[in-house]
């Protein structure tokens, strides 16, 4: 805890009562929400006669969705952050009926025709812009949900949807279980090279397992520390192998093997796409995104790879030289992070460990809140609310004294918590019969936890991730749209939804911002000028290698979803190997089964959409370029970013929203400059 909760005022928004919530009650609420929805659409046999009755149907659908998203949102959140057998069983048990309900909704002919009637009515042009957008997006989604299918095809689509829901959950569970199944007690010799803070963390992991010694796990804070600092090369190799074979046929736990799950997911996605008239799942995925087509995305990634290739080649040669200087004739995958850290220290006199004492979590969060206040004029205030874990905190956003939204932070890695970092909405902004419902979201990380009585110290990489997720959170909370279908991130093209998050990362690299978010844990001094300059100088360190890595992921994702028929496991591996031959400069191993834990595309929403990170990075860089020109704390520029990007949700198309802010279509120039690959001259 970094505040004394006794001094906090109580939450002013209605929040979930996590101290009272039970799985039985959640299950009952979700079942009731499904029943209510099914009853409503079962009674809708034909399009209502009057336009007013038709609009009431649309309003009722929004109300039903709001009720569903709250109950399901709490359960899915708990399943992700406090996963245990009981929660998982309830979650899994509800998936089939939930999938069936949404399939019924998406394929309901009378409901679709009702939306179409409203769209075609003379009245349509007089409706609020956000309602018009919501109706247009709904009509698109009906078609993508198979509303035009008939007979066996319609039935088969429903079967596929239900099965895919289950498979995505299975994939995620296998990755979590495989990650948590591994731990390795370490002797003193194996700890050589690790900084004291990391050793204490690993000892804490040991204590949690009732062992009187340090323990290595596959949780990110442990894994990164060992791969970065451990002098024991054999230990690094063991962890690398265990991590990269998680949930695969190469691991020690065959019961968690995701190989058949991947194969079935790809097969069903391909079948579903063809049922809907698409050649492949990539084409289906792109039908609802900002990018025009698969060919355009492929070309974008290939072109970006060419920009990254020369710097990446130079970077890997520097790394090989560093390893050779330490007696390593052949650089292996478990060497890259270790020697990258040594190279960074040599080139910039900078190490993540030297930075960590300057980034205690309370100071970083306080500084983050100060930054968003300067940019957007909003206050963030911690409030007392029921929580699911002692590490969680609740806050509310105030604009000129008026509460406009709320959010939770749950930032530290722990057992039973899904890996990675994410933002998910609990409640969306919406006009209800009780008045304006204000948005609330969860922001979750897996950062280095506090060790003993000391405050948690973040690496700068973790700081950047925190800023990223807060960008998503602001997108959810600063919406001014009252229609749930297009409020916040809803209705925003998936390949543009990363714009606000990647945009927010730039403030984690700004000289003035760093002074606000840094304070030494003991001396209370801000980041000294030499360390600050070293951090800024190292900003582009290995940016070429990192970009090629992301392009490798994106091309793999796009290409495996473009194949007809769907690939089997051997073909998936062959496809990945081919892409690596073309684009990877970092070595890998034959046993690496990265794809088996690629949850973004097999369990999350990024299937045939992982390219979105790079696509949106162009938008984010170009948007920030305006701040660079006008002042990164320019309140007027911040007001316009809030007005044209954060406030509009899915009311405007992603391209229109960007043009409204930037005054023109996006250019790649700023991205190349921000990667350090061009000089500061910008083309017209």
VENQUIHU-V887955 format. One record per residue. N is the residue number from 0. D_FIRST is the distance of its C-alpha to the first C-alpha in Angstrom with 2 decimals. Layout:
n={N | N}
d_first={D_FIRST | D_FIRST}
This chain:
n={0 | 1 | 2 | 3 | 4 | 5 | 6 | 7 | 8 | 9 | 10 | 11 | 12 | 13 | 14 | 15 | 16 | 17 | 18 | 19 | 20 | 21 | 22 | 23 | 24 | 25 | 26 | 27 | 28 | 29 | 30 | 31 | 32 | 33 | 34 | 35 | 36 | 37 | 38 | 39 | 40 | 41 | 42 | 43 | 44 | 45 | 46 | 47 | 48 | 49 | 50 | 51 | 52 | 53 | 54 | 55 | 56 | 57 | 58 | 59 | 60 | 61 | 62 | 63 | 64 | 65 | 66 | 67 | 68 | 69 | 70 | 71 | 72 | 73 | 74 | 75 | 76 | 77 | 78 | 79 | 80 | 81 | 82 | 83 | 84 | 85 | 86 | 87 | 88 | 89 | 90 | 91 | 92 | 93 | 94 | 95 | 96 | 97 | 98 | 99 | 100 | 101 | 102 | 103 | 104 | 105 | 106 | 107 | 108 | 109 | 110 | 111 | 112 | 113 | 114 | 115 | 116 | 117 | 118 | 119 | 120 | 121 | 122 | 123 | 124 | 125 | 126 | 127 | 128 | 129 | 130 | 131 | 132 | 133 | 134 | 135 | 136 | 137 | 138 | 139 | 140 | 141 | 142 | 143 | 144 | 145 | 146 | 147 | 148 | 149 | 150 | 151 | 152 | 153 | 154 | 155 | 156 | 157 | 158 | 159 | 160 | 161 | 162 | 163 | 164 | 165 | 166 | 167 | 168 | 169 | 170 | 171 | 172 | 173 | 174 | 175 | 176 | 177 | 178 | 179 | 180 | 181 | 182 | 183 | 184 | 185 | 186 | 187 | 188 | 189 | 190 | 191 | 192 | 193 | 194 | 195 | 196 | 197 | 198 | 199 | 200 | 201 | 202 | 203 | 204 | 205 | 206 | 207 | 208 | 209 | 210 | 211 | 212 | 213 | 214 | 215 | 216 | 217 | 218 | 219 | 220 | 221 | 222 | 223 | 224 | 225 | 226 | 227 | 228 | 229 | 230 | 231 | 232 | 233 | 234 | 235 | 236 | 237 | 238 | 239 | 240 | 241 | 242 | 243 | 244 | 245 | 246 | 247 | 248 | 249 | 250 | 251 | 252 | 253 | 254 | 255 | 256 | 257 | 258 | 259 | 260 | 261 | 262 | 263 | 264 | 265 | 266 | 267 | 268 | 269 | 270 | 271 | 272 | 273 | 274 | 275 | 276 | 277 | 278 | 279 | 280 | 281 | 282 | 283 | 284 | 285 | 286 | 287 | 288 | 289 | 290 | 291 | 292 | 293 | 294 | 295 | 296 | 297 | 298 | 299 | 300 | 301 | 302 | 303 | 304 | 305 | 306 | 307 | 308 | 309 | 310 | 311 | 312 | 313 | 314 | 315 | 316 | 317 | 318 | 319 | 320 | 321 | 322 | 323 | 324 | 325 | 326 | 327 | 328 | 329 | 330 | 331 | 332 | 333 | 334 | 335 | 336 | 337 | 338 | 339 | 340 | 341 | 342 | 343 | 344 | 345 | 346 | 347 | 348 | 349 | 350 | 351 | 352 | 353 | 354 | 355 | 356 | 357 | 358 | 359 | 360 | 361 | 362 | 363 | 364 | 365 | 366 | 367 | 368 | 369 | 370 | 371 | 372 | 373 | 374 | 375 | 376 | 377 | 378 | 379 | 380 | 381 | 382 | 383 | 384 | 385 | 386 | 387 | 388 | 389 | 390 | 391 | 392 | 393 | 394 | 395 | 396 | 397 | 398 | 399 | 400 | 401 | 402 | 403 | 404 | 405 | 406 | 407 | 408 | 409 | 410 | 411 | 412 | 413 | 414 | 415 | 416 | 417 | 418 | 419 | 420 | 421 | 422 | 423 | 424 | 425 | 426 | 427 | 428 | 429 | 430 | 431 | 432 | 433 | 434 | 435 | 436 | 437 | 438 | 439 | 440 | 441 | 442 | 443 | 444 | 445 | 446 | 447 | 448 | 449 | 450 | 451 | 452 | 453 | 454 | 455 | 456 | 457 | 458 | 459 | 460 | 461 | 462 | 463 | 464 | 465 | 466 | 467 | 468 | 469 | 470 | 471 | 472 | 473 | 474 | 475 | 476 | 477 | 478 | 479 | 480 | 481 | 482 | 483 | 484 | 485 | 486 | 487 | 488 | 489 | 490 | 491 | 492 | 493 | 494 | 495 | 496 | 497 | 498 | 499 | 500 | 501 | 502 | 503 | 504 | 505 | 506 | 507 | 508 | 509 | 510 | 511 | 512 | 513 | 514 | 515 | 516 | 517 | 518 | 519 | 520 | 521 | 522 | 523 | 524 | 525 | 526 | 527 | 528 | 529 | 530 | 531 | 532 | 533 | 534 | 535 | 536 | 537 | 538 | 539 | 540 | 541 | 542 | 543 | 544 | 545 | 546 | 547 | 548 | 549 | 550 | 551 | 552 | 553 | 554 | 555 | 556 | 557 | 558 | 559 | 560 | 561 | 562 | 563 | 564 | 565 | 566 | 567 | 568 | 569 | 570 | 571 | 572 | 573 | 574 | 575 | 576 | 577 | 578 | 579 | 580 | 581 | 582 | 583 | 584 | 585 | 586 | 587 | 588 | 589 | 590 | 591 | 592 | 593 | 594 | 595 | 596 | 597 | 598 | 599 | 600 | 601 | 602 | 603 | 604 | 605 | 606 | 607 | 608 | 609 | 610 | 611 | 612 | 613 | 614 | 615 | 616 | 617 | 618 | 619 | 620 | 621 | 622 | 623 | 624 | 625 | 626 | 627 | 628 | 629 | 630 | 631 | 632 | 633 | 634 | 635 | 636 | 637 | 638 | 639 | 640 | 641 | 642 | 643 | 644 | 645 | 646 | 647 | 648 | 649 | 650 | 651 | 652 | 653 | 654 | 655 | 656 | 657 | 658 | 659 | 660 | 661 | 662 | 663 | 664 | 665 | 666 | 667 | 668 | 669 | 670 | 671 | 672 | 673 | 674 | 675 | 676 | 677 | 678 | 679 | 680 | 681 | 682 | 683}
d_first={0.00 | 3.76 | 5.71 | 7.32 | 8.44 | 11.73 | 12.85 | 12.77 | 16.14 | 16.83 | 17.57 | 21.14 | 22.01 | 22.84 | 20.06 | 20.23 | 19.62 | 17.62 | 17.47 | 21.25 | 22.41 | 24.74 | 26.51 | 29.81 | 29.06 | 27.91 | 31.04 | 33.18 | 31.84 | 32.45 | 35.86 | 36.74 | 35.80 | 37.99 | 40.79 | 40.69 | 40.96 | 43.71 | 45.65 | 45.55 | 46.82 | 49.34 | 50.87 | 51.08 | 54.44 | 55.67 | 54.77 | 54.80 | 57.83 | 56.37 | 53.93 | 51.91 | 51.60 | 50.63 | 47.84 | 46.65 | 46.41 | 44.17 | 41.99 | 41.75 | 40.75 | 37.82 | 36.82 | 37.05 | 34.94 | 32.23 | 32.17 | 32.14 | 29.41 | 26.93 | 27.56 | 27.99 | 25.00 | 22.64 | 24.43 | 24.60 | 20.91 | 20.10 | 22.85 | 21.23 | 17.58 | 18.19 | 21.76 | 23.74 | 27.42 | 27.43 | 25.60 | 27.74 | 30.90 | 30.38 | 29.57 | 32.63 | 34.83 | 34.31 | 34.89 | 38.71 | 39.14 | 36.68 | 38.58 | 41.86 | 40.88 | 39.93 | 43.12 | 45.15 | 43.61 | 44.30 | 47.84 | 48.90 | 52.15 | 52.47 | 48.90 | 49.54 | 52.86 | 51.24 | 48.94 | 52.02 | 54.09 | 51.58 | 51.41 | 55.20 | 55.74 | 56.96 | 54.01 | 51.54 | 51.95 | 51.08 | 47.72 | 44.52 | 43.84 | 40.59 | 42.52 | 45.26 | 42.83 | 41.18 | 44.68 | 45.79 | 42.74 | 43.27 | 46.89 | 45.96 | 43.48 | 46.13 | 48.43 | 45.81 | 45.15 | 48.82 | 50.08 | 53.49 | 53.74 | 56.15 | 57.02 | 55.97 | 54.07 | 51.85 | 51.29 | 50.54 | 47.95 | 46.13 | 46.28 | 44.92 | 41.99 | 41.01 | 41.39 | 39.38 | 36.42 | 36.55 | 37.08 | 34.12 | 31.87 | 33.64 | 33.18 | 29.40 | 29.16 | 31.37 | 29.27 | 26.05 | 27.96 | 29.76 | 26.63 | 24.98 | 28.30 | 28.44 | 27.02 | 28.92 | 28.61 | 29.26 | 31.34 | 31.01 | 33.61 | 31.79 | 28.76 | 31.05 | 30.04 | 26.35 | 24.10 | 22.19 | 18.77 | 20.27 | 21.98 | 18.88 | 17.29 | 20.59 | 20.72 | 17.37 | 19.04 | 21.98 | 20.20 | 18.93 | 22.68 | 23.71 | 25.39 | 25.69 | 25.85 | 24.25 | 24.51 | 25.11 | 24.08 | 24.81 | 21.21 | 21.16 | 19.05 | 21.44 | 24.54 | 24.22 | 23.58 | 26.68 | 28.86 | 28.08 | 28.43 | 30.07 | 33.61 | 34.69 | 36.46 | 37.17 | 33.50 | 32.77 | 35.74 | 34.65 | 31.21 | 32.87 | 35.43 | 33.04 | 30.77 | 33.75 | 35.55 | 32.77 | 34.24 | 37.73 | 41.05 | 40.30 | 37.30 | 37.39 | 36.28 | 39.09 | 37.71 | 35.07 | 37.72 | 37.34 | 40.85 | 42.64 | 39.79 | 40.15 | 43.91 | 43.89 | 41.39 | 43.61 | 46.74 | 45.54 | 44.24 | 47.65 | 49.51 | 47.52 | 48.15 | 51.85 | 52.02 | 50.81 | 53.34 | 51.26 | 52.46 | 49.07 | 45.38 | 44.69 | 47.20 | 45.64 | 42.15 | 43.46 | 45.18 | 42.00 | 40.66 | 41.34 | 43.28 | 46.95 | 47.69 | 47.02 | 49.55 | 47.82 | 44.44 | 46.18 | 47.95 | 44.82 | 43.08 | 46.23 | 46.73 | 43.16 | 43.62 | 46.69 | 44.77 | 42.21 | 44.77 | 46.11 | 42.83 | 41.50 | 44.68 | 44.37 | 40.73 | 41.55 | 44.51 | 42.38 | 40.06 | 43.06 | 44.44 | 41.24 | 41.28 | 45.00 | 44.44 | 42.31 | 45.03 | 43.91 | 47.03 | 45.56 | 42.09 | 40.34 | 37.38 | 35.15 | 36.19 | 35.35 | 31.62 | 32.31 | 35.22 | 33.70 | 31.03 | 33.88 | 35.87 | 33.12 | 32.82 | 36.62 | 37.09 | 34.27 | 32.98 | 29.57 | 27.16 | 23.79 | 22.66 | 23.83 | 21.80 | 18.40 | 17.56 | 18.16 | 15.65 | 12.06 | 10.01 | 9.08 | 12.81 | 14.12 | 12.63 | 13.85 | 17.10 | 17.50 | 17.37 | 19.86 | 22.08 | 22.43 | 23.15 | 25.93 | 27.33 | 27.23 | 26.74 | 23.76 | 20.70 | 17.22 | 15.31 | 12.02 | 13.23 | 12.53 | 13.87 | 14.30 | 12.38 | 13.72 | 10.76 | 7.33 | 6.42 | 8.38 | 8.39 | 11.76 | 13.77 | 17.42 | 20.11 | 22.62 | 26.04 | 27.92 | 25.96 | 26.49 | 23.74 | 24.94 | 22.29 | 18.78 | 16.52 | 13.59 | 11.59 | 11.17 | 11.44 | 11.55 | 14.74 | 15.20 | 18.27 | 19.75 | 18.54 | 21.29 | 21.44 | 21.44 | 19.77 | 20.92 | 20.89 | 22.44 | 23.51 | 22.87 | 25.22 | 27.74 | 29.35 | 32.56 | 35.12 | 35.43 | 37.67 | 34.85 | 34.42 | 32.20 | 29.34 | 26.50 | 24.69 | 21.24 | 20.00 | 17.49 | 16.50 | 15.74 | 15.60 | 15.99 | 14.59 | 14.15 | 11.05 | 9.37 | 12.23 | 12.14 | 10.11 | 10.40 | 8.30 | 9.63 | 13.07 | 14.97 | 18.72 | 20.68 | 21.76 | 18.24 | 18.01 | 21.32 | 20.21 | 17.26 | 19.93 | 22.29 | 20.26 | 19.47 | 23.24 | 23.78 | 21.37 | 23.32 | 26.50 | 25.45 | 24.25 | 26.82 | 29.79 | 32.50 | 34.37 | 34.72 | 36.23 | 33.79 | 35.96 | 35.48 | 32.26 | 29.46 | 29.95 | 32.47 | 35.98 | 35.01 | 36.98 | 34.83 | 35.97 | 34.81 | 31.42 | 29.84 | 31.23 | 28.31 | 25.76 | 27.90 | 28.82 | 25.23 | 25.00 | 27.56 | 25.21 | 23.21 | 26.56 | 27.66 | 28.28 | 27.09 | 23.97 | 22.95 | 23.13 | 20.62 | 17.98 | 18.48 | 17.68 | 18.15 | 15.27 | 17.80 | 20.63 | 18.80 | 21.83 | 22.01 | 23.50 | 26.95 | 30.00 | 31.24 | 28.07 | 27.74 | 31.37 | 31.15 | 28.34 | 30.50 | 33.60 | 32.07 | 31.08 | 34.17 | 33.96 | 35.45 | 35.23 | 38.58 | 37.48 | 34.31 | 36.43 | 39.03 | 36.42 | 35.23 | 38.88 | 39.64 | 37.05 | 38.32 | 41.98 | 41.47 | 39.78 | 42.48 | 45.35 | 44.58 | 44.33 | 47.63 | 49.72 | 52.27 | 52.55 | 48.95 | 48.28 | 47.96 | 45.63 | 48.16 | 48.78 | 45.07 | 44.83 | 48.03 | 46.76 | 43.60 | 45.78 | 48.12 | 45.41 | 43.98 | 47.51 | 47.77 | 44.40 | 42.30 | 42.62 | 39.95 | 41.48 | 40.58 | 41.93 | 44.18 | 41.69 | 38.85 | 38.04 | 35.47 | 36.82 | 35.84 | 32.13 | 32.63 | 30.54 | 30.73 | 34.43 | 34.94 | 31.96 | 30.66 | 32.49 | 33.79 | 37.07 | 39.76 | 37.21 | 35.18 | 37.28 | 35.24 | 32.75 | 35.64 | 37.50 | 34.61 | 33.98 | 37.43 | 36.51 | 33.18 | 34.92 | 37.79 | 35.61 | 33.69 | 37.11 | 37.82 | 34.75 | 35.94 | 39.29 | 38.15 | 34.98 | 31.60 | 30.15 | 33.33 | 32.33 | 35.57 | 35.08 | 31.52 | 33.02 | 35.59 | 33.19 | 31.22 | 34.55 | 36.35 | 33.71 | 30.45 | 32.09 | 34.99 | 33.45 | 36.44 | 38.85 | 40.26 | 40.99 | 38.78 | 41.77 | 42.66 | 39.12 | 39.12 | 42.61 | 41.74 | 39.02 | 40.84 | 44.41 | 45.59 | 44.88 | 42.35 | 43.53 | 42.31 | 43.01 | 39.55 | 37.95 | 40.44 | 39.78 | 35.98 | 36.54 | 38.63 | 41.84 | 43.91 | 44.64 | 43.39 | 46.62 | 46.09 | 48.87 | 50.06}
